[in-house]
Amino acid sequence: MQRHGVRAESAHFVLYGGRIPDDDKSRLGVTVSRRVGIAVIRNRIKRRVREVYRLKLRAMLPDPTALVVIARNGAGDLSSDLINRELEAAAQIVATRSQAASSR
C-alpha cells in the first residue's frame, strides 16, 4: 500500500490509502508507536481513530479502500475534536488523490 497507494499527512497523523486487489471490503489499520505515550494514551488514540473512521471517513473514501493511519508524536495530547479535524482533512486528500489515480 505504501508503494502503490496515496499518502496524506497532517501535523500528527500520516494516512495511506489504496485498493487491495480482489477485495470488496473497506479496511482500517491503525499504528501508534510507544513514542506517542503510555499504553492508555496509545489505546485512546486508536479508539478515537476507529470511531472517526466509522462515523465519517469510511463514507468519504471510495469503496473499497484500505486506509492505514499512523499516529505521530503529540497525537496523544489532542482532543477528540482536533483528531477528527486532522483525520477528515487528510482523508479528503487521500480520497481526491485516489480518484485521480484511478482515472489514469
PAZAPA-4460 file (N, C-alpha, C; in steps of 0.05 Angstrom, whole numbers, plus 32768, in hexadecimal, padded with zeros to 4 digits):
% residues 104
    n_x    n_y    n_z   ca_x   ca_y   ca_z    c_x    c_y    c_z   seq   type   mol
   8010   7FE8   8000   8000   8000   8000   8011   8019   8000     1      M     A
   8027   8019   800F   8037   8030   8011   8045   8036   7FF6     2      Q     A
   804A   8022   7FE7   8057   8026   7FCD   8044   802E   7FB7     3      R     A
   802B   8023   7FB7   8019   8026   7FA1   8000   8038   7FA8     4      H     A
   7FFD   803E   7FC2   7FE6   804D   7FCA   7FEC   806B   7FCA     5      G     A
   7FDB   807A   7FD7   7FDF   8097   7FDA   7FE4   809D   7FF7     6      V     A
   7FF2   80B3   7FFB   7FFA   80BB   8016   7FF1   80D7   801C     7      R     A
   7FE9   80DC   8034   7FE2   80F7   803D   7FEC   80FA   805A     8      A     A
   7FF5   8112   8060   8000   8117   807B   7FF1   812E   8088     9      E     A
   7FEF   812D   80A2   7FE7   8143   80B2   7FFC   8147   80C7    10      S     A
   7FF8   8159   80DA   800C   815F   80EE   8012   8146   8100    11      A     A
   7FFD   8136   8105   8000   8120   8118   7FFA   8105   810C    12      H     A
   7FF3   8103   80F3   7FEC   80EA   80E7   7FF6   80E7   80CA    13      F     A
   7FFC   80CF   80C2   8002   80C9   80A6   7FED   80B4   809D    14      V     A
   7FE1   80B9   8086   7FCD   80A6   807B   7FD6   809B   8060    15      L     A
   7FD3   8081   805D   7FD8   8074   8044   7FBE   8067   803C    16      Y     A
   7FB6   806B   8023   7F9D   8060   8019   7FA2   8052   7FFE    17      G     A
   7F94   803D   7FF9   7F97   802F   7FE0   7F83   8018   7FDE    18      G     A
   7F83   800C   7FC7   7F71   7FF5   7FC3   7F81   7FDB   7FC4    19      R     A
   7F75   7FC7   7FD0   7F81   7FAD   7FD1   7F73   7F9C   7FBB    20      I     A
   7F83   7F91   7FA9   7F76   7F81   7F93   7F65   7F6A   7F9E    21      P     A
   7F50   7F65   7F90   7F3D   7F4F   7F97   7F32   7F51   7FB3    22      D     A
   7F2E   7F6A   7FBC   7F22   7F6D   7FD7   7F0A   7F80   7FD4    23      D     A
   7EF4   7F7A   7FE1   7EDC   7F8A   7FDE   7ED5   7F99   7FF8    24      D     A
   7EE7   7F99   800C   7EE1   7FA6   8025   7EF4   7FBD   8029    25      K     A
   7EEA   7FD2   8037   7EFB   7FE7   8040   7F08   7FDE   805A    26      S     A
   7F21   7FE6   805E   7F30   7FDD   8075   7F3E   7FF5   8082    27      R     A
   7F44   7FF2   809C   7F53   8006   80AB   7F69   7FF9   80BB    28      L     A
   7F80   8004   80BA   7F97   7FFC   80CA   7FA1   8014   80DA    29      G     A
   7FA6   8011   80F3   7FAF   8027   8104   7FC9   801F   8111    30      V     A
   7FDE   8030   810F   7FF7   802B   811C   7FFE   8043   812E    31      T     A
   8004   803C   8147   800C   8051   815B   8024   8045   8169    32      V     A
   803B   8052   8166   8053   8047   8172   8056   8050   818F    33      S     A
   8069   8044   819C   806D   804A   81B9   8077   8066   81BD    34      R     A
   8082   8072   81A8   808B   808E   81AB   8074   80A1   81B0    35      R     A
   805D   809A   81A8   8045   80AC   81AB   803D   80AE   81C9    36      V     A
   8040   8099   81D8   8039   809A   81F4   8035   807E   8200    37      G     A
   802B   807E   8218   8027   8065   8226   800F   8056   821A    38      I     A
   800B   803E   8222   7FF6   802C   8216   7FDB   8039   8217    39      A     A
   7FD4   8046   822D   7FBA   8052   8230   7FB5   8067   821A    40      V     A
   7FCA   8078   8215   7FC8   808D   8200   7FC7   8080   81E5    41      I     A
   7FD8   806C   81DF   7FD8   805F   81C5   7FBD   8053   81BF    42      R     A
   7FB1   8045   81D2   7F97   8038   81CE   7F81   804D   81CB    43      N     A
   7F83   8063   81D8   7F6F   8079   81D5   7F70   8084   81B9    44      R     A
   7F88   8088   81AF   7F8B   8092   8193   7F7F   807E   817F    45      I     A
   7F85   8064   8183   7F7A   8050   8171   7F5B   8050   8172    46      K     A
   7F50   8051   8189   7F32   8052   818B   7F27   806A   817D    47      R     A
   7F33   8081   8181   7F29   809A   8174   7F2C   8098   8156    48      R     A
   7F42   808D   814C   7F45   808B   812F   7F30   8078   8124    49      V     A
   7F2C   8061   8131   7F18   804E   8127   7EFC   805B   8127    50      R     A
   7EF6   806B   813B   7EDC   8078   813C   7ED8   808C   8126    51      E     A
   7EED   809C   8121   7EEB   80B0   810A   7EE8   80A1   80F0    52      V     A
   7EF6   808B   80ED   7EF4   807B   80D4   7ED8   8071   80D1    53      Y     A
   7ECD   8066   80E6   7EB2   805A   80E5   7E9D   8070   80DF    54      R     A
   7E9F   8087   80EB   7E8B   809C   80E8   7E8E   80AC   80CE    55      L     A
   7EA7   80B2   80C6   7EAA   80C5   80B0   7EBC   80BC   809A    56      K     A
   7ED4   80B2   80A0   7EE8   80AD   808C   7EE0   8098   8078    57      L     A
   7ED3   8083   8080   7ECC   806D   806E   7EBA   8077   8058    58      R     A
   7EA8   808A   805F   7E96   8095   804A   7EA4   80A8   8037    59      A     A
   7EBA   80B4   8040   7EC9   80C6   802F   7ED9   80B8   801A    60      M     A
   7EE1   80A0   801F   7EF4   8091   800D   7EE4   8080   7FFA    61      L     A
   7EEF   807C   7FE2   7EE1   806A   7FCF   7EE3   804D   7FD8    62      P     A
   7ECE   803E   7FD2   7ECD   8022   7FDA   7EDC   8011   7FC6    63      D     A
   7EEA   7FFD   7FCD   7EF5   7FF6   7FE7   7F11   8003   7FE9    64      P     A
   7F16   8010   7FFF   7F30   801C   8004   7F3B   8012   801E    65      T     A
   7F55   800B   801D   7F63   8004   8035   7F71   801D   803F    66      A     A
   7F6E   8024   8058   7F7A   803C   8063   7F8C   8034   807B    67      L     A
   7FA4   803F   807B   7FB7   803B   8091   7FBC   8056   809D    68      V     A
   7FB8   8058   80B8   7FBC   8071   80C6   7FD4   806C   80D9    69      V     A
   7FE8   807D   80D8   7FFF   807C   80E9   7FFF   8095   80FA    70      I     A
   7FFF   8092   8114   8000   80A9   8126   801C   80B1   812B    71      A     A
   8021   80CB   812C   803B   80D7   8132   803C   80E1   814E    72      R     A
   8054   80E9   8156   8057   80F5   8171   8045   810D   8174    73      N     A
   8039   8110   818B   8027   8126   8191   800A   811F   818C    74      G     A
   8004   8109   817F   7FE8   8102   817A   7FDA   80FC   8194    75      A     A
   7FE8   80F3   81A8   7FDB   80ED   81C2   7FD2   8105   81D1    76      G     A
   7FDB   811D   81CA   7FD3   8136   81D7   7FBB   8142   81CA    77      D     A
   7FB2   8138   81B4   7F9B   8144   81A5   7F80   813C   81B1    78      L     A
   7F6E   814F   81AF   7F52   8149   81B6   7F45   8139   81A0    79      S     A
   7F2E   812E   81A6   7F20   811E   8191   7F19   8130   8179    80      S     A
   7F11   8148   817E   7F0A   815B   8168   7F21   8160   8156    81      D     A
   7F39   8165   8161   7F50   816A   8150   7F58   8151   8141    82      L     A
   7F56   8139   814D   7F5B   8120   813F   7F48   811E   8127    83      I     A
   7F2F   8123   812C   7F1B   8121   8117   7F22   8134   8100    84      N     A
   7F28   814D   8106   7F2E   8160   80F1   7F47   8158   80E1    85      R     A
   7F5C   8150   80EE   7F74   8148   80E0   7F70   8130   80CE    86      E     A
   7F62   811C   80D9   7F5D   8104   80C9   7F4A   8109   80B1    87      L     A
   7F36   811A   80B5   7F24   8120   809F   7F32   812F   8089    88      E     A
   7F43   8142   8090   7F52   8151   807C   7F65   813F   806C    89      A     A
   7F73   812D   807B   7F85   811B   806D   7F77   8107   805D    90      A     A
   7F60   80FD   8066   7F50   80E9   8057   7F45   80F6   803E    91      A     A
   7F3E   810F   803F   7F34   811D   8026   7F4A   811D   8011    92      Q     A
   7F63   8122   801A   7F7A   8122   8007   7F7E   8105   7FFC    93      I     A
   7F7C   80F1   800C   7F7E   80D6   8003   7F69   80CF   7FEF    94      V     A
   7F50   80D7   7FF5   7F3A   80D1   7FE2   7F3E   80DF   7FC7    95      A     A
   7F46   80F8   7FC8   7F4B   8107   7FAF   7F61   80FB   7F9F    96      T     A
   7F77   80F4   7FAC   7F8E   80E9   7F9E   7F88   80CD   7F94    97      R     A
   7F79   80BD   7FA3   7F73   80A2   7F99   7F60   80A2   7F82    98      S     A
   7F4D   80B5   7F81   7F3C   80B7   7F6A   7F4B   80C0   7F51    99      Q     A
   7F5E   80D2   7F55   7F6F   80DB   7F3F   7F80   80C5   7F35   100      A     A
   7F8B   80B4   7F47   7F9C   809E   7F3F   7F8C   8089   7F31   101      A     A
   7F73   8084   7F38   7F63   806F   7F2C   7F59   8077   7F11   102      S     A
   7F58   8092   7F0C   7F4E   809B   7EF2   7F63   809B   7EDC   103      S     A
   7F7C   8097   7EE4   7F92   8096   7ED1   7F93   807C   7EC1   104      R     A
***
